Amino acid sequence: MLLMNVVEFIRKELCGWGKYERIIFPAEIIIIILLSLYMKDSKIALVSAICGISYTILAGKGKISCYFFGLCGTLCYAFLSFKNNLFGNLCLYLLYYFPMQMFGIFKWKQHLKKDCQEIVKTKLSTKERFVYYSLSLILSVVLYFILKYFHDQSPMIDAVTSVFSIVGLLLTVKRCIEQWHVWFVVNGLSTIMWINAYLHGSNCFATVIMWATYFVLAIYFLHCWRKEIKF
């Protein structure tokens, strides 16, 4: 019985993928693995990148299995943040991302389509959008001064990515299309932040590629969600 349930779960998770998605998404992960091995990158950075990209792809497809990859990737990324003195991201991933992803599993289970086990997607009202974006900017400024006091390596980018990531994950759990606007900002700035860390000697090339891939995926899934909910 357990085996049948697992097989049925996997079958539904593989449902709803386009022809090109079945080719391009696995190819992205394979390319990152090969590049990481060629660059002799950190094994933790590689695992973090594989889990992170798998999470983003599955979340974009509305598949609840994204959170299993997200939990593993969160722990790996928290370790990398600690090693690179990015304390805002460290606290974000350990104290917020990890418990929120566990919460997301239960929330998404309540809003799955029966045919293909994808989430029902939503959007914020104009008033809600204004509140979320305004608070994100204000809190980013406050966190910037805190991180600067503690000699964070990239206080401005770390502050913005940390605060916007909190909002982004909240919107992900709420199944809102606006999450992709937030992730667009987070992923772009995070790519810059990790390029800087790599240029200063950090063995994290896979992490740079991971965030750059996130950036492209945010644009792609924003387009997909717009078509589905006519945003």
C-alpha positions as CSV (number, residue, x, y, z in Angstrom):
1,M,0.0,0.0,0.0
2,L,2.8,2.4,0.9
3,L,4.6,1.6,-2.3
4,M,1.5,2.3,-4.4
5,N,1.0,5.6,-2.6
6,V,4.6,6.6,-3.4
7,V,4.3,5.6,-7.0
8,E,1.0,7.5,-7.4
9,F,2.6,10.6,-5.7
10,I,5.6,10.5,-8.1
11,R,3.2,10.0,-11.1
12,K,1.2,13.1,-10.2
13,E,4.4,15.1,-9.6
14,L,5.6,14.3,-13.1
15,C,2.2,15.3,-14.6
16,G,1.8,18.7,-16.3
17,W,5.3,19.2,-17.7
18,G,5.8,20.6,-21.1
19,K,7.9,18.9,-23.8
20,Y,10.7,21.5,-23.6
21,E,10.6,21.6,-19.8
22,R,11.3,17.9,-19.6
23,I,14.5,18.5,-21.5
24,I,15.7,21.9,-20.4
25,F,15.2,21.6,-16.6
26,P,17.2,18.4,-16.2
27,A,19.8,19.8,-18.6
28,E,20.3,22.8,-16.3
29,I,21.1,20.6,-13.3
30,I,23.5,18.4,-15.3
31,I,25.3,21.5,-16.6
32,I,25.7,22.9,-13.1
33,I,27.1,19.6,-11.9
34,L,29.6,19.4,-14.7
35,L,30.7,23.1,-14.3
36,S,31.0,22.6,-10.5
37,L,33.2,19.5,-10.9
38,Y,35.3,21.2,-13.5
39,M,35.9,24.2,-11.2
40,K,36.6,21.9,-8.3
41,D,33.8,23.7,-6.3
42,S,32.8,23.0,-2.7
43,K,30.6,19.8,-2.5
44,I,28.3,21.7,-0.1
45,A,27.8,24.4,-2.7
46,L,27.1,21.8,-5.3
47,V,24.4,20.1,-3.2
48,S,22.9,23.5,-2.3
49,A,22.8,24.4,-6.0
50,I,21.1,21.1,-7.1
51,C,18.5,21.3,-4.3
52,G,17.9,25.0,-4.8
53,I,17.3,24.8,-8.5
54,S,15.2,21.7,-8.1
55,Y,13.1,23.5,-5.5
56,T,12.6,26.6,-7.7
57,I,11.6,24.5,-10.8
58,L,9.1,22.4,-8.8
59,A,7.8,25.5,-7.0
60,G,7.3,27.2,-10.3
61,K,5.4,24.1,-11.5
62,G,3.3,24.2,-8.3
63,K,4.5,20.8,-7.1
64,I,4.5,20.2,-3.4
65,S,7.6,18.1,-3.6
66,C,9.6,21.3,-4.0
67,Y,9.7,21.7,-0.2
68,F,11.6,18.4,0.2
69,F,14.5,19.8,-1.9
70,G,14.0,23.2,-0.2
71,L,14.6,21.8,3.3
72,C,17.9,20.2,2.2
73,G,19.1,23.2,0.2
74,T,18.3,25.5,3.1
75,L,20.7,23.7,5.5
76,C,23.4,23.7,2.9
77,Y,23.0,27.4,2.0
78,A,23.0,28.4,5.7
79,F,26.3,26.7,6.1
80,L,27.7,28.6,3.0
81,S,26.4,31.9,4.4
82,F,28.1,31.3,7.7
83,K,31.4,30.5,6.0
84,N,31.2,33.7,3.9
85,N,30.2,36.0,6.8
86,L,26.7,36.7,5.3
87,F,25.0,36.8,8.6
88,G,21.7,38.1,7.3
89,N,21.3,35.2,5.0
90,L,22.4,32.8,7.7
91,C,19.7,33.9,10.1
92,L,17.1,34.1,7.3
93,Y,17.6,30.5,6.2
94,L,17.9,28.8,9.6
95,L,15.3,30.8,11.6
96,Y,12.8,31.5,8.8
97,Y,13.2,29.4,5.6
98,F,13.5,26.1,7.4
99,P,10.3,26.3,9.5
100,M,8.4,28.2,6.8
101,Q,9.0,25.4,4.2
102,M,7.7,22.8,6.6
103,F,4.6,25.0,7.1
104,G,4.4,25.4,3.3
105,I,4.0,21.6,2.9
106,F,0.8,21.6,5.0
107,K,-0.6,24.8,3.4
108,W,-0.1,23.6,-0.2
109,K,-1.7,20.3,0.6
110,Q,-5.0,22.2,1.2
111,H,-5.0,23.8,-2.3
112,L,-3.9,21.1,-4.8
113,K,-5.8,20.4,-8.0
114,K,-7.0,16.8,-8.0
115,D,-6.0,16.0,-11.6
116,C,-2.3,16.8,-11.6
117,Q,-1.5,17.8,-8.0
118,E,-0.5,21.3,-8.8
119,I,-1.4,24.2,-6.5
120,V,-4.2,26.7,-7.3
121,K,-2.5,30.0,-8.0
122,T,-3.6,33.3,-6.6
123,K,-2.7,37.1,-6.7
124,L,-2.7,39.9,-4.2
125,S,-5.1,42.9,-4.3
126,T,-3.6,46.3,-5.2
127,K,-3.7,47.4,-1.5
128,E,-2.0,44.2,-0.3
129,R,0.7,44.7,-3.0
130,F,1.4,48.2,-1.8
131,V,1.7,47.1,1.9
132,Y,4.0,44.2,1.1
133,Y,6.4,46.2,-1.1
134,S,6.5,49.2,1.2
135,L,7.3,47.2,4.3
136,S,10.0,45.3,2.3
137,L,11.8,48.6,1.5
138,I,11.5,50.0,5.0
139,L,12.8,46.8,6.7
140,S,15.6,46.5,4.2
141,V,16.9,50.0,5.2
142,V,16.7,49.1,8.9
143,L,18.5,45.7,8.4
144,Y,21.2,47.5,6.4
145,F,22.3,49.5,9.4
146,I,22.2,46.5,11.7
147,L,24.4,44.4,9.3
148,K,26.8,47.3,8.7
149,Y,27.3,47.5,12.5
150,F,28.3,43.8,12.6
151,H,30.7,44.2,9.6
152,D,28.7,42.2,7.1
153,Q,30.6,41.7,3.9
154,S,27.8,43.0,1.7
155,P,25.4,44.9,4.0
156,M,23.2,46.5,1.4
157,I,22.7,43.5,-0.8
158,D,22.5,41.1,2.2
159,A,19.8,43.3,3.8
160,V,17.6,43.6,0.7
161,T,17.9,39.9,-0.2
162,S,17.2,38.8,3.3
163,V,14.1,41.0,3.8
164,F,12.8,40.4,0.2
165,S,13.3,36.6,0.7
166,I,11.1,36.7,3.8
167,V,8.4,38.3,1.8
168,G,9.0,36.1,-1.2
169,L,8.7,32.8,0.7
170,L,5.6,34.1,2.5
171,L,4.0,34.9,-1.0
172,T,5.2,31.4,-2.1
173,V,3.3,29.7,0.7
174,K,0.3,31.9,-0.1
175,R,0.6,30.8,-3.7
176,C,0.7,34.4,-5.0
177,I,2.1,35.3,-8.5
178,E,3.7,38.4,-6.9
179,Q,6.4,36.1,-5.4
180,W,8.1,36.1,-8.8
181,H,8.4,39.9,-8.8
182,V,10.2,39.6,-5.4
183,W,12.3,36.6,-6.5
184,F,13.4,38.6,-9.6
185,V,15.0,41.2,-7.3
186,V,16.4,38.7,-4.8
187,N,17.9,36.5,-7.4
188,G,19.5,39.3,-9.3
189,L,21.1,40.9,-6.2
190,S,22.1,37.5,-4.8
191,T,23.9,36.7,-8.1
192,I,25.9,39.9,-7.7
193,M,26.6,39.1,-4.0
194,W,28.0,35.6,-4.6
195,I,30.0,36.8,-7.6
196,N,31.7,39.2,-5.2
197,A,32.3,36.4,-2.7
198,Y,33.7,34.2,-5.5
199,L,36.1,36.9,-6.6
200,H,37.3,37.3,-3.1
201,G,38.4,33.7,-2.8
202,S,35.2,31.8,-1.8
203,N,34.9,28.3,-3.4
204,C,31.3,28.8,-4.4
205,F,31.1,28.8,-8.2
206,A,28.0,26.5,-8.2
207,T,26.3,29.0,-5.9
208,V,26.9,31.8,-8.4
209,I,25.4,29.7,-11.2
210,M,22.5,28.6,-8.9
211,W,21.4,32.2,-8.3
212,A,21.9,33.2,-12.0
213,T,19.6,30.2,-12.9
214,Y,17.1,31.3,-10.3
215,F,17.0,34.8,-12.0
216,V,16.2,33.3,-15.3
217,L,13.6,30.9,-13.8
218,A,11.8,33.8,-12.0
219,I,11.2,35.5,-15.4
220,Y,10.1,32.2,-17.0
221,F,7.6,31.2,-14.2
222,L,6.3,34.8,-13.9
223,H,5.3,34.5,-17.6
224,C,3.8,31.0,-17.0
225,W,1.7,32.1,-14.0
226,R,0.5,35.2,-15.8
227,K,-0.9,33.0,-18.6
228,E,-2.6,30.7,-16.1
229,I,-4.3,33.3,-13.9
230,K,-4.6,36.0,-16.5
231,F,-2.7,38.5,-14.3
